Amino acid sequence: MSGALDPIQESLPFDIPSGSSPTKPEETQPQEPIPTWKLTQPHDELPPSLYEQLVTRLRALPWARWRDRALPVLRTGVAQVSSAARIAARQGGAAAVVAARQSSTVARVAVKRGAPYTIQLAKATAQISFIRAFPLLIARTIHLFGFPAVVLRTALQYTIAHRAGLTIDEVVYFRVDDPAGYTVYEAPPRLGTAIAIAYLPTLALWFLSVVCLAQALTPRVVLDLPVTWVTWLQLWMGLALAAHGLPSYEEAGPVAEQARVGVVKADPVSVFWVIPAQIVALLTRLGGILPAIVGVIACWWLAGALFR
């Protein structure tokens, strides 16, 4: 071997790295394609869960030994309870029979002696209930008969309270109750405002009532004309307006109290109004029947007196 350099191999391809021998075409083997994804290799086994650990520990407990120890105790307790029950049943049977006989005798005597009192009590209760419910039934009937007047009065009262600058809490134009319509508003600071809210609707309803009744009574009394459906309509409206002219006790009571307090303070309006306010409060205290009767009588007399 000489120290001279090797001659340059001209047949050596340039795309093959130096130092590697070229591969012959016949010796080249096709390579398998490498997949872009690989299957997930199985990991190691997961540790047991908390539930599995709990089940394992429960199964490891000595259940059989505990059962063998507890069975004799339970059998002894059941035997003692059953024997005590049999003794109690034997001793209490006779006492129960005697008690049942005595209680049946007492019950028969109580029924015989208490039946008249029970019947009297039921009758008295029914009478009291009927006495209390009958005025309310009549008042509701009057309100149903004159529902246009109830709606008109409530609307007037609401308008006056609103124009007076008072806070309106609730307005009910009509309901089947006594009172049938009402307006919940702020307490008026002056007596004049309270009188206007409570009694200006009264003047308006009574004026309309007199107008309706006068027109209904005129053909019959003065002109001697036949009665038509218009006459009955006018009578109905006149009576309905007259029956609901006066305020309810929920409206008249506070006005009367405010007038009484104003008399102590020497208020001239209170001095003038205290007596009429107290009278209206007394009339309306028992419900809507008496104010309706007073209003109808007053308006009927006034409408008939216009043509006499």
Secondary structure by P-SEA (a helix, b strand, c coil): cccccccccccccccccccccccccccbbbbccccccccccccccccccaaaaaaaaaaacaaaaaaaaaaaaaaaaaaaaaaaaaaaaaaaaaaaaaaaaaaaaaaaaaaaaaaaaaaaaaaaaaaaaaaaaaaaaaaaaaaaacaaaaaaaaaaaaaaaaaaccccccccccccccccbbbbbcccccaaaaaaaccaaaaaaaaaaaaaaaaaacccccccccccaaaaaaaaaaaaaaaaccccccaaaaaaaaaaaaaaaccaaaaacaaaaaaaaaaacccaaaaaaaaaaaaaaaaaaccc
